[in-house]
């Protein structure tokens, strides 16, 4: 098959590589010339994705994968077009911002030729595939969905850093606007993906027909919103445990020892492209989902809570030297999307603290681009807050933070035994 992948980001590029590695001819479209140039040179444009560089080094020279900024080069004649363009959410209104996706959809529609399958993998509010993309594509292409082309939704369900492994491990969900379109999509994904055997699933691992685009859209929103709500519940338990002097981690461990409890871990922040965003996409079509809204608001308030607790211990933070350890939204990932670092820095600055940021994955210049003073271990500091669970912080000691009066480990990654004699707090108490 000839396959076009629209947007070569941290999900789109590995998908393009996966399709090419399965024996198909793939062309990727991206608006960034730098990304296109690096892909065409066989060089990964971002670090940290397992096996990506080795696959690029093989597939690009073999002519199985190339990139372009020109939709007219990529879309005409494609058997399938897979769209992985980012969808943003307005921070103030929580409304989805379709600007980038609208632009990409218009560009592909203007060059669409009959016989193409179009699959959106970007997480969408329920109903978007049918009510937004179908009429827009039909209007600009002059083609009819279900007759001249097929349109489906098939959500990406992978994590950056392990995309290729996740593509094998998790069922590929597909929902079309017609039975014929769904069959076409099932055939397509069965031709480009392979799956691990999993005895824990109710049916064989593989491509799962969800029955409609709306069901597939909701499945992605539901599985991610569940995590946000679960973390919100864990944080609620942690806040009470802090007041009551209970180690909530022991409580959660005990609860999860039986098969009906799956309480997540509390922590300083919920970051990344997915968990903070998708509940808001869900709320855009189900605004009465009060549980979802409350959990999202509670999780967003956790950085402020951590700084408040630090102030309870240290008193006035005005003029104190504070360092936030970890700019990334999670350990071992060089990405700051919706990271708790932003709210934590803001809360510290609002109290007059002198704030610096440390992250082993970012250079001083990269940290400075965010407006943060870079911190180096060994420099004097009064307060340290662990925001990302980088493995480097597991062996952190007071000697590396001279003068530190309080460590607040927001991820419970540091070793309590190394902090005897220095105040150390966690969310929900315990070691």
C-alpha positions as CSV (number, residue, x, y, z in Angstrom):
1,X,0.0,0.0,0.0
2,X,0.9,3.7,-0.4
3,X,0.3,5.3,3.0
4,X,0.4,9.0,4.0
5,X,0.8,10.0,7.6
6,X,-0.1,13.6,8.5
7,X,2.1,15.1,11.2
8,X,5.4,13.5,12.1
9,X,5.4,14.1,15.9
10,X,6.2,11.7,18.7
11,X,3.3,9.5,17.7
12,X,3.0,10.1,14.0
13,X,6.6,9.4,13.1
14,X,6.7,6.0,14.9
15,X,3.5,5.1,13.2
16,X,4.9,6.0,9.8
17,X,7.9,3.9,10.6
18,X,5.7,1.0,11.8
19,X,3.8,1.1,8.5
20,X,7.0,1.2,6.4
21,X,8.5,-1.6,8.5
22,X,5.5,-3.7,7.7
23,X,6.5,-3.5,4.0
24,X,4.5,-0.5,2.7
25,X,5.5,2.7,1.0
26,X,5.0,5.6,3.4
27,X,5.2,9.4,3.0
28,X,4.9,11.6,6.0
29,X,3.6,15.2,5.9
30,X,4.7,17.8,8.4
31,X,4.6,21.6,8.5
32,X,8.1,21.8,10.1
33,X,10.8,21.8,7.5
34,X,13.4,20.8,10.1
35,X,11.4,17.7,10.9
36,X,11.1,16.8,7.3
37,X,14.8,17.3,6.6
38,X,15.8,15.1,9.6
39,X,13.5,12.3,8.6
40,X,14.7,12.4,5.0
41,X,18.3,12.2,6.4
42,X,17.3,9.1,8.4
43,X,17.8,11.0,11.7
44,X,15.3,11.0,14.5
45,X,14.1,14.6,15.1
46,X,13.5,14.0,18.8
47,X,15.2,11.7,21.3
48,X,13.9,9.0,23.6
49,X,11.8,6.7,21.4
50,X,13.0,3.2,21.6
51,X,14.1,1.6,18.3
52,X,13.1,4.7,16.3
53,X,16.6,5.6,15.1
54,X,17.6,2.1,14.1
55,X,14.4,1.7,12.1
56,X,14.9,5.1,10.4
57,X,18.4,4.2,9.5
58,X,17.1,1.1,7.7
59,X,13.9,2.3,6.1
60,X,14.8,5.8,4.7
61,X,17.9,4.6,2.7
62,X,15.7,1.7,1.4
63,X,13.2,4.2,0.0
64,X,10.3,2.9,2.1
65,X,9.8,6.1,4.1
66,X,10.2,9.8,3.2
67,X,8.8,13.1,4.3
68,X,7.5,16.3,2.8
69,X,5.8,19.6,3.7
70,X,3.6,19.3,0.5
71,X,0.2,17.7,0.8
72,X,0.0,17.6,-3.0
73,X,3.0,15.3,-2.9
74,X,1.6,13.0,-0.2
75,X,-2.1,12.7,-0.5
76,X,-3.1,12.0,-4.1
77,X,-3.1,8.2,-4.9
78,X,-2.8,7.2,-1.3
79,X,-4.5,4.0,-0.3
80,X,-4.7,5.3,3.3
81,X,-4.2,8.6,5.1
82,X,-3.6,8.5,8.8
83,X,-4.0,11.8,10.7
84,X,-2.1,12.4,14.0
85,X,-2.3,16.3,14.1
86,X,-2.4,17.7,17.7
87,X,-5.6,18.9,19.1
88,X,-5.3,21.6,21.7
89,X,-7.6,22.7,24.6
90,X,-8.1,26.3,25.6
91,X,-6.7,26.7,29.2
92,X,-9.3,29.3,30.2
93,X,-12.5,27.8,28.6
94,X,-11.5,24.1,28.4
95,X,-12.9,24.2,24.8
96,X,-11.1,22.2,22.1
97,X,-9.1,24.3,19.7
98,X,-9.3,22.6,16.3
99,X,-7.2,25.2,14.4
100,X,-4.3,22.9,13.5
101,X,-6.6,19.9,12.8
102,X,-8.9,22.0,10.6
103,X,-6.0,23.3,8.6
104,X,-4.6,19.8,8.1
105,X,-8.0,18.4,7.1
106,X,-8.6,21.1,4.6
107,X,-5.2,20.5,3.0
108,X,-5.7,16.7,2.7
109,X,-9.3,17.2,1.4
110,X,-8.1,19.5,-1.3
111,X,-5.8,16.8,-2.6
112,X,-7.9,13.7,-1.9
113,X,-8.4,11.2,-4.7
114,X,-11.1,8.4,-4.8
115,X,-10.5,5.1,-3.1
116,X,-8.7,6.5,0.0
117,X,-9.3,5.4,3.6
118,X,-8.9,8.3,6.0
119,X,-8.2,7.4,9.7
120,X,-8.0,10.0,12.4
121,X,-5.9,8.8,15.4
122,X,-5.8,12.1,17.3
123,X,-8.1,11.9,20.4
124,X,-11.4,13.7,19.6
125,X,-14.6,14.8,21.3
126,X,-17.4,12.3,20.7
127,X,-19.0,13.0,17.3
128,X,-16.2,14.9,15.7
129,X,-15.4,12.4,13.0
130,X,-19.0,12.3,11.8
131,X,-20.1,15.9,12.3
132,X,-16.9,17.9,11.7
133,X,-14.5,15.9,9.5
134,X,-17.0,14.2,7.2
135,X,-18.8,17.4,5.9
136,X,-15.5,19.3,5.7
137,X,-13.8,16.7,3.6
138,X,-16.8,16.2,1.4
139,X,-17.2,19.9,0.8
140,X,-13.6,20.5,-0.2
141,X,-12.9,17.3,-2.1
142,X,-16.2,17.1,-3.9
143,X,-16.2,13.4,-3.0
144,X,-18.8,11.4,-1.0
145,X,-17.9,9.5,2.1
146,X,-18.9,5.9,2.0
147,X,-18.8,5.9,-1.8
148,X,-15.6,7.7,-3.0
149,X,-13.7,7.5,0.3
150,X,-14.0,6.0,3.7
151,X,-13.6,7.8,7.0
152,X,-12.9,6.2,10.4
153,X,-11.7,7.0,13.9
154,X,-9.0,4.7,15.4
155,X,-7.4,6.3,18.5
156,X,-3.7,6.0,19.2
157,X,-3.2,4.2,22.6
158,X,0.5,4.4,23.0
159,X,3.0,6.2,25.3
160,X,6.0,8.1,24.0
161,X,9.2,6.2,24.5
162,X,7.6,2.8,24.0
163,X,5.3,3.3,20.9
164,X,6.4,0.1,19.0
165,X,5.9,-2.1,22.1
166,X,2.5,-0.6,22.8
167,X,1.4,-1.0,19.2
168,X,1.9,-4.7,19.7
169,X,0.4,-4.9,23.2
170,X,-2.9,-3.1,23.0
171,X,-5.9,-3.8,20.8
172,X,-6.4,-1.4,17.9
173,X,-9.8,0.1,18.2
174,X,-11.6,1.1,15.0
175,X,-15.0,2.8,14.4
176,X,-16.3,3.8,11.1
177,X,-19.2,5.7,9.6
178,X,-20.4,2.7,7.7
179,X,-19.8,-1.1,7.8
180,X,-17.9,-0.9,4.5
181,X,-15.6,1.8,5.9
182,X,-15.0,-0.2,9.1
183,X,-14.1,-3.3,7.2
184,X,-11.7,-1.4,5.1
185,X,-10.1,0.0,8.3
186,X,-9.9,-3.4,9.9
187,X,-8.1,-4.8,6.8
188,X,-5.7,-1.8,6.8
189,X,-4.6,-2.1,10.4
190,X,-4.3,-5.9,10.2
191,X,-1.9,-5.3,7.3
192,X,0.3,-2.8,9.2
193,X,0.3,-4.1,12.8
194,X,1.1,-7.3,14.6
195,X,-0.1,-8.1,18.1
196,X,1.2,-9.9,21.2
197,X,-0.9,-12.8,22.5
198,X,-2.7,-11.8,25.6
199,X,-4.7,-14.3,27.7
200,X,-6.0,-11.5,29.9
201,X,-8.3,-10.0,27.3
202,X,-11.9,-11.0,26.8
203,X,-11.2,-11.7,23.1
204,X,-8.1,-12.2,21.0
205,X,-5.7,-9.2,20.8
206,X,-5.9,-7.5,17.4
207,X,-8.1,-5.0,15.6
208,X,-11.4,-4.5,17.4
209,X,-14.5,-3.2,15.6
210,X,-16.1,-0.7,18.0
211,X,-19.3,-0.5,15.9
212,X,-19.2,3.2,15.3
213,X,-16.8,6.2,15.2
214,X,-18.5,7.6,18.3
215,X,-17.9,4.4,20.3
216,X,-14.2,4.5,19.3
217,X,-14.0,8.2,20.2
218,X,-15.6,7.6,23.6
219,X,-13.4,4.6,24.3
220,X,-10.2,6.7,24.1
221,X,-11.7,9.5,26.2
222,X,-13.0,7.1,28.8
223,X,-9.9,5.1,29.3
224,X,-7.8,8.2,29.9
225,X,-10.5,10.1,31.9
226,X,-10.6,7.1,34.2
227,X,-7.0,7.6,35.0
228,X,-7.5,11.3,35.8
229,X,-10.5,10.5,38.0
230,X,-8.6,7.7,39.7
231,X,-5.6,9.9,40.5
232,X,-8.0,12.6,41.7
233,X,-9.5,10.0,44.1
234,X,-6.0,9.0,45.2
235,X,-5.1,12.6,45.8
236,X,-8.3,13.1,47.8
237,X,-7.3,10.2,50.0
238,X,-3.8,11.6,50.3
239,X,-5.0,15.0,51.5
240,X,-7.1,13.4,54.2
241,X,-4.2,11.1,55.2
242,X,-1.9,14.1,55.6
243,X,-4.4,15.6,58.1
244,X,-5.0,12.4,59.9
245,X,-1.3,11.3,60.1
246,X,-1.9,8.2,58.0
247,X,0.5,6.7,55.4
248,X,-1.9,6.6,52.4
249,X,0.6,4.6,50.4
250,X,0.3,1.7,52.8
251,X,-3.5,2.1,52.6
252,X,-3.5,2.0,48.8
253,X,-1.1,-1.0,48.8
254,X,-3.5,-2.8,51.2
255,X,-6.6,-1.9,49.1
256,X,-5.0,-3.1,45.9
257,X,-4.1,-6.5,47.3
258,X,-7.6,-7.7,46.3
259,X,-8.7,-7.7,42.6
260,X,-11.5,-5.2,42.8
261,X,-9.4,-2.2,43.9
262,X,-7.1,-0.4,41.5
263,X,-6.3,2.9,43.3
264,X,-3.6,4.9,41.5
265,X,-0.7,6.8,43.1
266,X,-1.2,10.3,44.5
267,X,1.3,13.0,43.5
268,X,2.1,16.6,42.9
269,X,0.8,16.8,39.3
270,X,-0.8,15.1,36.4
271,X,1.0,16.1,33.2
272,X,1.5,15.1,29.6
273,X,-0.4,15.4,26.4
274,X,-3.2,13.0,27.4
275,X,-4.4,12.8,31.0
276,X,-4.8,16.6,31.7
277,X,-6.4,17.2,28.2
278,X,-8.8,14.3,27.4
279,X,-11.1,14.8,30.4
280,X,-11.7,18.3,29.1
281,X,-12.4,17.0,25.6
282,X,-14.9,14.6,27.2
283,X,-16.5,17.5,29.1
284,X,-16.9,19.5,25.9
285,X,-19.7,17.0,24.9
286,X,-20.8,15.9,28.4
287,X,-20.7,19.1,30.5
288,X,-22.8,17.6,33.2
289,X,-20.1,15.0,34.1
290,X,-19.4,16.5,37.6
291,X,-17.1,13.7,38.7
292,X,-14.8,14.3,35.8
293,X,-14.8,18.1,36.3
294,X,-14.1,17.8,40.0
295,X,-11.2,15.4,39.5
296,X,-9.6,17.5,36.9
297,X,-9.8,20.6,39.1
298,X,-8.5,18.8,42.1
299,X,-5.5,17.4,40.2
300,X,-4.7,20.8,38.8
301,X,-4.6,22.2,42.3
302,X,-2.0,19.8,43.7
303,X,1.1,21.9,43.0
304,X,-0.5,24.7,45.0
305,X,-1.2,22.3,47.8
306,X,2.4,21.1,47.9
307,X,3.7,24.7,48.1
308,X,1.2,25.5,50.8
309,X,2.4,22.5,52.9
310,X,6.0,23.6,52.4
311,X,5.1,27.1,53.7
312,X,3.4,25.5,56.7
313,X,6.8,23.9,57.6
314,X,9.1,26.7,56.7
315,X,6.9,29.7,57.3
316,X,7.1,32.7,55.0
317,X,8.8,31.6,51.7
318,X,9.6,35.2,50.8
319,X,13.3,35.4,49.8
320,X,13.9,31.7,50.2
321,X,15.9,29.8,47.6
322,X,13.7,27.1,46.1
323,X,14.5,24.5,43.4
324,X,11.9,22.5,41.5
325,X,13.5,19.1,40.6
326,X,12.1,18.0,37.3
327,X,10.8,20.1,34.4
328,X,9.4,17.0,32.5
329,X,5.9,15.9,33.1
330,X,7.2,12.4,34.0
331,X,10.4,10.7,34.6
332,X,12.7,9.7,31.7
333,X,10.7,11.8,29.2
334,X,12.1,15.0,27.8
335,X,8.7,16.7,27.4
336,X,7.1,19.5,29.4
337,X,3.5,19.3,28.1
338,X,1.2,20.3,30.9
339,X,4.0,19.5,33.4
340,X,3.4,20.4,37.0
341,X,6.6,22.4,36.9
342,X,4.7,25.5,35.6
343,X,2.2,25.7,38.4
344,X,4.8,24.8,41.0
345,X,7.2,27.6,39.9
346,X,4.3,30.0,39.7
347,X,3.1,29.1,43.2
348,X,6.6,29.5,44.7
349,X,7.1,32.8,42.9
350,X,3.8,34.1,44.2
351,X,5.1,33.6,47.7
352,X,8.3,35.5,47.0
353,X,10.6,32.6,46.7
354,X,13.7,32.7,44.4
355,X,13.0,29.8,42.1
356,X,15.4,27.7,40.0
357,X,14.7,24.5,38.1
358,X,16.7,21.3,37.6
359,X,16.3,18.5,35.2
360,X,18.9,16.0,34.0
361,X,17.4,15.8,30.6
362,X,17.4,19.6,29.8
363,X,20.4,21.9,29.3
364,X,20.7,25.2,31.0
365,X,19.8,27.0,27.8
366,X,16.7,24.9,27.3
367,X,15.6,25.6,30.9
368,X,16.3,29.3,30.4
369,X,14.0,29.3,27.3
370,X,11.1,28.7,29.6
371,X,12.1,31.6,31.8
372,X,13.6,29.5,34.6
373,X,17.0,30.0,36.3
374,X,18.8,26.7,35.9
375,X,19.9,24.9,39.1
376,X,23.0,22.8,39.5
377,X,23.3,20.2,42.3
378,X,25.7,21.5,44.9
379,X,24.3,25.1,44.9
380,X,22.8,26.4,48.2
381,X,19.0,26.0,48.5
382,X,16.4,26.2,51.3
383,X,13.6,24.2,49.8
384,X,13.6,21.5,47.2
385,X,10.4,20.1,45.5
386,X,10.6,16.9,43.4
387,X,8.2,17.4,40.5
388,X,9.3,14.6,38.1
389,X,10.2,11.0,39.0
390,X,13.5,10.9,37.2
391,X,15.6,7.9,38.3
392,X,18.5,10.2,39.1
393,X,16.6,11.6,42.0
394,X,16.3,8.2,43.7
395,X,19.8,8.5,45.1
396,X,19.5,12.2,45.9
397,X,21.1,13.3,49.3
398,X,21.0,16.4,51.4
399,X,24.7,16.9,50.6
400,X,23.8,17.6,47.0
401,X,21.4,20.4,48.1
402,X,23.6,22.4,50.6
403,X,21.5,24.2,53.2
404,X,18.3,22.4,52.3
405,X,15.7,22.8,55.2
406,X,12.9,20.8,53.5
407,X,12.6,18.3,50.7
408,X,9.1,17.8,49.5
409,X,9.1,14.7,47.3
410,X,6.0,15.1,45.2
411,X,6.6,11.8,43.4
412,X,7.9,9.7,46.3
413,X,11.0,8.8,44.3
414,X,13.7,9.7,46.8
415,X,15.1,7.3,49.4
416,X,13.9,8.2,52.9
417,X,16.9,6.5,54.4
418,X,19.2,9.0,52.8
419,X,17.3,11.9,54.4
420,X,17.6,11.1,58.1
421,X,18.0,14.3,60.0
422,X,16.5,16.5,57.2
423,X,12.8,17.1,57.0
424,X,11.2,15.3,54.1
425,X,7.5,15.2,53.1
426,X,5.5,13.3,50.5
427,X,2.0,13.6,49.2
428,X,0.0,11.3,51.6
429,X,2.7,10.8,54.1
430,X,4.9,7.7,54.5
431,X,8.4,7.0,53.3
